[in-house]
């Protein structure tokens, strides 16, 4: 009997425990279901946050890529971790080509000078503003560096152009006054020298009289150049076949080229421009004369016309000594000359006439030696042309 009671009590205890366990499992199931729902909510919130973070990252990447300034991000070891599109173009790099390499390993060189910072990349030169910032975490630990490079080549060119124009105006005013003061007595000297030459004709002193006249003619040429420089050029525009102007200019200089043992070759097109043919002849003759003078021992002179969408170009290439880097910015300045007997006005006048025709001149140093002066003329019907590259003048 006691066993039966004990067995009954045990069975009852088991039943109560089962019911308690069943209630616990029911609550546990509810708890698990609640946690599952919360987890799903958290996962949804996490996915939403990750999506927004991805969108923000993509937006930030798009902003950095669209910035006009070159941006390069370095880690603590100076290795490149990010570079934007402007920097890739400036350093001539393909997509992802710079990732992982050190900044100083890029094929580029920075030079500090009196006019600012110059960046040289694979033969190209840029005037730039360079800034470098350190990136730190909230604890002050250095995480890397950000380098910003702003290309101010166009701005520098405008500054140089403005400075040159200011000098031209000042020198023009001075030249006009000098010519006015010299021309009057020079006319009298020329008259007397002519009379003297006539009187001394067929005498031992005839050559001396001719020397005086030659010297006066040389002075007159110098004064004429100074007047051309000082005078405001007013071209008489009309449609002009440029090859005709080039042929006339080279024809007048043929004897001088032959004396100097310079062979001239030309490749011309039939393009037309709007311009003053007489003024254009002065430009071409000054440029060609300059090229012939650069080859005292003879050489080859090439004149090549090329046709573009906006501009017609005329390149005058010589085999002379070339223009030194320190002089390349000065050759269009008035009265600057590397020749002992040069007036330093020929290229200045050419530059001024080109400006009147909405064109410009650029100078290149040839890899094989010598220089190339390239004249840019707007095509007929075009008002002006853009300077796609850094122009010397």
C-alpha positions as CSV (number, residue, x, y, z in Angstrom):
1,X,0.0,0.0,0.0
2,X,2.8,2.4,0.9
3,X,4.4,1.6,-2.4
4,X,1.3,2.3,-4.3
5,X,1.0,5.7,-2.5
6,X,4.6,6.5,-3.2
7,X,4.2,5.5,-6.8
8,X,1.1,7.7,-7.1
9,X,2.8,10.6,-5.5
10,X,5.8,10.1,-7.9
11,X,3.4,10.0,-10.8
12,X,1.7,13.2,-9.7
13,X,5.1,14.8,-9.2
14,X,6.1,13.7,-12.7
15,X,2.8,15.1,-14.0
16,X,3.4,18.4,-12.3
17,X,7.0,18.6,-13.6
18,X,5.8,17.8,-17.1
19,X,3.2,20.5,-17.0
20,X,5.8,22.9,-15.5
21,X,8.3,21.9,-18.2
22,X,5.6,22.2,-20.9
23,X,4.8,25.7,-19.6
24,X,8.6,26.6,-19.6
25,X,9.0,25.4,-23.1
26,X,6.0,27.4,-24.2
27,X,7.5,30.5,-22.6
28,X,10.9,29.6,-24.1
29,X,9.2,29.2,-27.6
30,X,7.6,32.6,-27.1
31,X,10.9,34.0,-26.0
32,X,12.7,32.5,-29.0
33,X,10.0,33.8,-31.3
34,X,10.4,37.3,-29.8
35,X,14.2,37.1,-30.1
36,X,13.8,35.9,-33.7
37,X,11.6,38.8,-34.5
38,X,14.0,41.2,-32.8
39,X,16.9,39.7,-34.6
40,X,15.1,40.1,-37.9
41,X,14.5,43.7,-37.1
42,X,18.1,44.3,-36.1
43,X,19.2,42.5,-39.3
44,X,16.9,44.7,-41.3
45,X,18.2,47.8,-39.6
46,X,21.8,46.6,-40.1
47,X,21.2,46.0,-43.8
48,X,19.6,49.4,-44.1
49,X,22.6,51.0,-42.3
50,X,25.0,49.1,-44.5
51,X,23.1,50.1,-47.6
52,X,23.1,53.8,-46.5
53,X,26.8,53.5,-45.6
54,X,27.5,52.0,-49.1
55,X,25.5,54.8,-50.7
56,X,27.4,57.4,-48.6
57,X,30.7,55.8,-49.6
58,X,29.7,55.7,-53.3
59,X,28.6,59.3,-53.0
60,X,31.9,60.3,-51.3
61,X,33.8,58.4,-53.9
62,X,31.9,60.2,-56.7
63,X,32.6,63.6,-55.1
64,X,36.3,62.8,-54.8
65,X,36.5,61.6,-58.4
66,X,34.7,64.7,-59.7
67,X,37.0,67.2,-57.9
68,X,39.0,69.2,-60.3
69,X,42.1,69.2,-58.1
70,X,44.3,66.1,-58.0
71,X,43.9,64.2,-54.8
72,X,46.1,61.4,-53.5
73,X,45.5,59.5,-50.2
74,X,48.5,57.8,-48.5
75,X,48.7,55.4,-45.6
76,X,51.3,55.7,-42.8
77,X,53.9,54.0,-45.0
78,X,53.4,56.6,-47.8
79,X,51.7,54.0,-50.0
80,X,48.9,55.2,-52.2
81,X,45.5,54.0,-51.1
82,X,43.3,56.2,-53.2
83,X,43.8,58.5,-56.2
84,X,41.1,60.5,-58.0
85,X,40.6,60.9,-61.8
86,X,42.2,64.3,-61.9
87,X,45.4,62.9,-60.3
88,X,45.4,59.9,-62.7
89,X,45.2,62.3,-65.7
90,X,47.9,64.6,-64.3
91,X,50.3,61.7,-63.6
92,X,49.3,59.8,-66.8
93,X,48.2,56.8,-64.8
94,X,45.6,54.2,-65.7
95,X,42.8,53.1,-63.3
96,X,44.2,51.4,-60.2
97,X,47.7,51.6,-61.6
98,X,49.0,53.6,-58.6
99,X,47.4,51.5,-55.9
100,X,50.0,50.2,-53.4
101,X,53.0,52.1,-54.7
102,X,54.7,54.8,-52.7
103,X,54.2,58.5,-53.6
104,X,57.9,59.2,-54.3
105,X,57.9,56.3,-56.7
106,X,55.6,58.1,-59.2
107,X,57.3,59.2,-62.4
108,X,57.2,62.9,-61.4
109,X,59.4,65.7,-59.9
110,X,58.4,68.8,-58.0
111,X,60.7,71.8,-58.2
112,X,60.5,74.9,-56.0
113,X,61.3,78.2,-57.8
114,X,60.9,81.9,-57.5
115,X,57.6,81.8,-59.3
116,X,56.2,78.8,-57.4
117,X,56.1,75.0,-57.6
118,X,56.6,73.2,-60.9
119,X,55.5,69.6,-61.5
120,X,57.3,67.7,-64.3
121,X,55.5,64.5,-65.4
122,X,56.8,62.5,-68.4
123,X,57.9,65.5,-70.3
124,X,55.0,67.8,-69.4
125,X,55.3,70.7,-67.0
126,X,52.6,72.1,-64.8
127,X,52.5,75.2,-62.5
128,X,50.9,73.8,-59.3
129,X,49.9,74.6,-55.8
130,X,50.8,71.6,-53.6
131,X,49.3,71.0,-50.1
132,X,49.8,68.0,-47.8
133,X,47.6,67.3,-44.7
134,X,48.0,64.6,-42.0
135,X,45.0,62.4,-41.2
136,X,44.7,61.4,-37.5
137,X,42.2,59.2,-35.6
138,X,40.3,60.6,-32.5
139,X,43.2,59.4,-30.4
140,X,45.7,61.5,-32.3
141,X,47.4,58.6,-34.0
142,X,48.5,59.3,-37.5
143,X,46.6,57.2,-40.0
144,X,47.9,58.6,-43.3
145,X,48.2,61.7,-45.4
146,X,46.2,63.6,-48.1
147,X,48.0,65.4,-50.9
148,X,46.1,68.0,-53.0
149,X,47.6,69.4,-56.2
150,X,45.9,72.3,-58.0
151,X,46.9,72.9,-61.6
152,X,47.4,76.7,-62.1
153,X,49.2,76.5,-65.4
154,X,46.5,78.5,-67.2
155,X,46.4,81.1,-64.5
156,X,50.2,81.5,-64.6
157,X,50.0,81.9,-68.3
158,X,47.4,84.6,-68.0
159,X,49.6,86.4,-65.5
160,X,52.7,86.1,-67.7
161,X,50.6,87.4,-70.7
162,X,49.3,90.4,-68.6
163,X,52.8,91.2,-67.4
164,X,54.2,91.0,-71.0
165,X,51.4,93.2,-72.3
166,X,52.1,95.8,-69.6
167,X,55.8,95.8,-70.6
168,X,54.8,96.1,-74.2
169,X,52.7,99.2,-73.5
170,X,55.4,100.9,-71.5
171,X,58.2,100.0,-73.9
172,X,56.0,101.1,-76.8
173,X,55.5,104.5,-75.4
174,X,59.2,104.9,-74.8
175,X,60.1,103.6,-78.3
176,X,57.7,106.1,-79.9
177,X,59.5,109.0,-78.1
178,X,62.9,107.7,-78.9
179,X,62.1,107.3,-82.6
180,X,60.6,110.8,-82.7
181,X,63.8,112.3,-81.2
182,X,66.2,110.3,-83.5
183,X,64.4,110.5,-86.8
184,X,64.8,114.2,-87.4
185,X,68.6,114.4,-87.0
186,X,69.0,111.1,-88.8
187,X,67.2,112.5,-91.9
188,X,69.7,115.3,-92.0
189,X,72.6,112.9,-91.6
190,X,71.2,110.7,-94.4
191,X,70.9,113.7,-96.7
192,X,74.4,114.9,-96.1
193,X,75.8,111.4,-96.4
194,X,74.2,111.0,-99.8
195,X,75.6,114.3,-100.9
196,X,79.0,113.3,-99.6
197,X,78.8,109.9,-101.4
198,X,78.0,111.7,-104.7
199,X,80.9,114.1,-104.2
200,X,83.4,111.4,-103.4
201,X,82.3,109.0,-106.2
202,X,85.3,107.5,-108.0
203,X,87.6,108.6,-105.3
204,X,89.5,106.5,-102.7
205,X,87.1,107.6,-100.1
206,X,84.0,106.5,-101.9
207,X,83.8,103.2,-99.9
208,X,83.9,105.2,-96.6
209,X,81.0,107.3,-97.8
210,X,79.0,104.2,-98.7
211,X,79.8,102.7,-95.2
212,X,78.2,105.8,-93.7
213,X,75.1,105.4,-95.8
214,X,74.9,101.7,-95.0
215,X,75.1,102.5,-91.3
216,X,72.3,105.1,-91.6
217,X,70.1,102.5,-93.5
218,X,70.7,100.1,-90.6
219,X,69.6,102.7,-88.1
220,X,66.6,103.4,-90.2
221,X,65.6,99.7,-90.2
222,X,65.9,99.7,-86.4
223,X,63.7,102.8,-86.1
224,X,61.2,101.3,-88.5
225,X,61.0,98.2,-86.3
226,X,60.6,100.4,-83.2
227,X,57.7,102.2,-84.9
228,X,56.0,99.0,-85.8
229,X,56.4,97.9,-82.2
230,X,55.1,101.2,-80.8
231,X,52.2,101.7,-83.2
232,X,48.8,100.1,-82.5
233,X,48.4,97.6,-85.3
234,X,45.1,97.9,-87.2
235,X,44.9,95.0,-89.6
236,X,43.0,95.3,-92.8
237,X,41.2,92.0,-92.6
238,X,40.2,90.0,-95.7
239,X,40.1,86.3,-96.6
240,X,43.7,85.2,-97.3
241,X,45.2,82.0,-98.6
242,X,48.0,81.5,-96.1
243,X,50.2,79.6,-98.5
244,X,50.5,82.7,-100.8
245,X,51.7,84.8,-97.8
246,X,54.2,82.1,-96.9
247,X,55.5,81.7,-100.5
248,X,56.0,85.5,-100.8
249,X,57.8,85.7,-97.4
250,X,60.1,82.8,-98.2
251,X,60.7,84.2,-101.7
252,X,62.0,87.5,-100.3
253,X,64.3,85.6,-97.9
254,X,65.7,83.1,-100.4
255,X,68.9,85.0,-101.2
256,X,69.6,85.4,-97.5
257,X,69.0,81.6,-96.9
258,X,71.3,80.7,-99.8
259,X,74.1,82.9,-98.5
260,X,73.8,81.1,-95.1
261,X,73.7,77.7,-96.7
262,X,70.2,77.0,-95.4
263,X,67.9,74.7,-97.4
264,X,64.2,75.5,-97.1
265,X,61.5,72.9,-97.5
266,X,57.7,73.6,-97.2
267,X,54.5,71.6,-96.9
268,X,51.5,73.9,-97.5
269,X,47.7,73.5,-97.6
270,X,45.1,75.6,-99.3
271,X,43.4,76.8,-96.0
272,X,42.1,80.4,-95.8
273,X,42.2,82.7,-92.8
274,X,41.0,86.2,-92.1
275,X,44.0,88.5,-91.9
276,X,46.1,91.3,-93.2
277,X,48.6,89.8,-95.7
278,X,51.2,92.5,-95.3
279,X,51.3,92.2,-91.5
280,X,51.3,88.4,-91.8
281,X,54.4,88.7,-94.0
282,X,56.1,90.6,-91.3
283,X,55.3,87.8,-88.8
284,X,56.6,85.1,-91.1
285,X,59.7,87.0,-92.2
286,X,60.7,87.7,-88.6
287,X,60.2,84.1,-87.5
288,X,62.0,82.7,-90.6
289,X,64.9,85.3,-90.3
290,X,65.2,84.3,-86.6
291,X,65.5,80.6,-87.6
292,X,68.1,81.3,-90.3
293,X,70.2,83.3,-87.9
294,X,70.1,80.4,-85.5
295,X,72.0,78.2,-88.1
296,X,75.2,80.2,-88.8
297,X,76.8,77.0,-90.2
298,X,73.9,76.1,-92.4
299,X,71.2,73.6,-92.0
300,X,67.6,72.6,-92.9
301,X,64.6,74.8,-92.4
302,X,61.1,73.3,-92.6
303,X,57.9,75.2,-92.9
304,X,54.8,73.1,-92.4
305,X,51.1,74.1,-92.6
306,X,48.5,71.9,-90.8
307,X,44.7,72.2,-90.7
308,X,42.7,71.7,-87.5
309,X,39.1,72.1,-86.5
310,X,39.6,75.5,-84.9
311,X,43.0,76.6,-86.1
312,X,45.4,76.6,-89.0
313,X,49.0,76.2,-87.8
314,X,52.3,77.1,-89.4
315,X,55.4,75.4,-87.9
316,X,58.9,76.8,-88.6
317,X,61.5,74.2,-87.6
318,X,65.2,74.9,-87.6
319,X,68.3,72.9,-86.7
320,X,70.0,75.6,-84.7
321,X,71.2,75.8,-81.1
322,X,67.6,76.0,-79.8
323,X,66.2,78.3,-77.1
324,X,67.6,77.8,-73.6
325,X,65.1,77.1,-70.8
326,X,66.1,80.4,-69.1
327,X,65.4,82.4,-72.2
328,X,62.2,80.7,-73.5
329,X,60.0,83.0,-71.4
330,X,61.9,86.1,-72.4
331,X,62.3,85.9,-76.2
332,X,59.0,87.8,-76.9
333,X,60.0,90.6,-74.5
334,X,60.9,93.9,-76.2
335,X,64.6,94.5,-76.8
336,X,65.6,91.1,-75.6
337,X,68.0,89.4,-78.0
338,X,70.7,86.7,-77.8
339,X,72.3,88.1,-81.0
340,X,75.1,90.8,-80.6
341,X,73.6,93.0,-83.3
342,X,69.9,92.2,-82.7
343,X,67.3,94.8,-81.7
344,X,65.2,92.3,-79.8
345,X,62.0,93.6,-81.6
346,X,61.4,91.1,-84.3
347,X,59.7,88.4,-82.2
348,X,57.9,91.1,-80.1
349,X,56.4,92.6,-83.3
350,X,55.4,89.1,-84.5
351,X,53.8,88.4,-81.2
352,X,51.9,91.7,-81.3
353,X,50.6,91.1,-84.8
354,X,49.5,87.6,-83.9
355,X,47.5,89.0,-81.0
356,X,45.8,91.4,-83.5
357,X,44.8,88.3,-85.5
358,X,43.4,86.5,-82.4
359,X,46.2,84.0,-82.7
360,X,49.3,83.2,-80.8
361,X,52.8,81.7,-81.0
362,X,54.2,78.8,-79.1
363,X,57.9,77.7,-78.9
364,X,59.1,74.1,-78.6
365,X,62.6,72.7,-78.2
366,X,63.1,69.9,-80.7
367,X,64.4,66.5,-79.3
368,X,66.9,66.4,-82.2
369,X,68.1,69.9,-81.5
370,X,66.9,73.3,-82.7
371,X,63.5,75.0,-82.1
372,X,60.1,75.0,-83.6
373,X,58.0,78.2,-83.7
374,X,54.4,77.4,-84.2
375,X,51.9,80.0,-85.3
376,X,48.2,79.4,-84.5
377,X,45.6,81.2,-86.7
378,X,41.9,81.0,-86.3
379,X,40.2,79.4,-89.2
380,X,38.1,81.7,-91.4
381,X,34.8,82.4,-89.6
382,X,36.3,81.5,-86.2
383,X,36.6,84.5,-83.7
384,X,39.3,83.0,-81.6
385,X,41.0,79.8,-80.6
386,X,41.6,78.1,-77.3
387,X,45.1,77.5,-76.0
388,X,44.9,73.8,-75.5
389,X,48.4,73.6,-74.1
390,X,50.6,75.9,-72.1
391,X,51.7,78.6,-74.6
392,X,54.9,80.5,-74.3
393,X,53.4,83.5,-76.0
